[in-house]
């Protein structure tokens, strides 16, 4: 893993330089879109473009937090579908593959013209909870999880599926 130099010029423009030669290589660029979101997004676009310009064979954008995922539809006039715009700009900048945490809705995957894989920690969390069966707080964890699913009923089938349940019931 190589470091990338990111700094500001005196006029506040960004400067990005990849830390190693990427010619003919598969490159993995990790950048979360946390605050300051716009600056991190521009850094990502610049790193993707630098890798493409340096003749990388593949460029994988790994985005642990895709902050524009909730902007996936027009719910008022004269507004953009920003998730689609960001997906287009990632490809234009040079990404050949995008990996991100579970997106807000399945339709966001359709915005990407390059392969997009949703990453999830569900299997890891389920394994951890199953291994805690002898722990005294296990029942409390199950009730907390069930309460969370009740507040967000749309997530119930996905959560139940993680536990191997078909009926959506997480109480057992």
N, C-alpha and C positions, 0 to 999 in steps of 0.2 A: 504494500500500500504506500503510495507516494503522496506527499502533501502538495497542495495547490496554493500558490501565492495569490491572495486577493487583498488588494489595498485600494485606497482612494487617491486620485490625483488632487492637486490643490483646488481644482474647480469642482470637486466632488464626483467626477466621473470614476467609474470602477476600472480597475486594472486586474486582469486575471492571467496567470501563467501556470500551465501544467508543470508538475515537478519532475517529469521524466518523459523520455521519448515514448510515444504510443504507436509508432508506425507499425502497421500490420498486426496489432494486438487487439484483444478483446478488452475494452475499458469499462470499468464500473465506476460511475460517478454517484456518490451518495450526497444528497442535499435535501434536508427537510424544509418545508415551507412554513416555518414558524416566524413570529415577528422578529425583525422587520421583514414581512412577507415579500414585498416588492423587491427589496434589495437581494434577498436570497433567491428569488425567482430569476432576476437578471443575472446573478452570479451563475446559476445553473445553466441558463441559456448560453452564457459566454463560455463556460467550461465545455458544454456540448459542442459548440461551434469550434472551439480550439481543438478538441479531439478530432472532429471531422476534418478540419483543415490540416491536421498533422497526420492524416491518413490512417486513422484507427480502423481496424477491420470491422469491429462491432462496438456499438456504444450503448451501454445499458444505463439508463437513468433510474436510480433507486431513490424513491421519494417516500420516506417513512410516514410523513404527514402531508397529504395533498390538500392544502387549505381551501382550494376552490371547488372541491368535490360537491359541496352543497349547492353551488350555483349551476344546477343542471337543467333548469327549465325557465321559460319566460312566465313569470307570475304577475307581470305588469307590462304596460306598453313602453317601448323605447328603452329596453334594457337588453344587455347582451347575455348570451349563455356562456358565461365565462369559463366554465369547465371545458367546454368544447374548444374555445379559443386557446386556452392553455395547452390542451392536447395537441392542437394543430401547431402551436409554436414550439412544443417539444420536438415534434418531428422535423419541422423546418430548421431547428437549431442543430439537428444531427442525431437525435436519439433513434436507435434502431429497435429498442426494446424498453418498456417502462415497467417497473415493479413498484407497487405502492400498497399501503395497508388497505383493508377493505374500504371500498368507496361507498359514498352515500346511497347510491342506488345502482342497480345493474345497468341502467341505460348509460351511465358515464363510461362504461367499457366500450360502448359503441362509438364514442367520440374519438377514440384513438385509431389512427390509420396504421400504426405499428403494433406488434403484439404487446398486450398489457396484461400483466399477471397481478391479481390481488394477493397480497400477503396477509396471513392471519395468524394469530397466536392461539386460536381456539383449541387446537389439539393439545398444545402445551399446557394450557390452563385446565382442560379436562383431565389430562393425565395427573397433574398436580392435585386436583380436587379428589380424584379417585384414590390417590396415594395417601390422602389425609383421613381415610375412614376411621382410623383409631384415634384421631385427634378430637379432644372434647368440644372444639368449636365447629365441628363438621356440620351439625344440624343448623347452627347459626348461619354458616356460609350458604347452605342449601336454601334456607328461608330468604336470605338476602338476595340470592340469585333469582329465586322465584318471584320475589317482590319486584326486582328490576324488570323481569320479563313481563309482569303484569302491567307495569307502567308503559312499556313499549310493546304492545301486543304484536306488532308487525315482526318483531325479532323472535317471537316465541318459536316458530317452526325451525329457524336456524339454530337457536340455542338448544332446543330439544334434540335436533339431529346430531349435535355435538355429543350428546350424552347417549346416543343410540335409541332415543325414544321416538316413536312415530306419532304419538297422540298429542304432543306439545305439552304434556304434563311433566313438570320438573320436581314434583313433590316427593317422588319415590327414589 
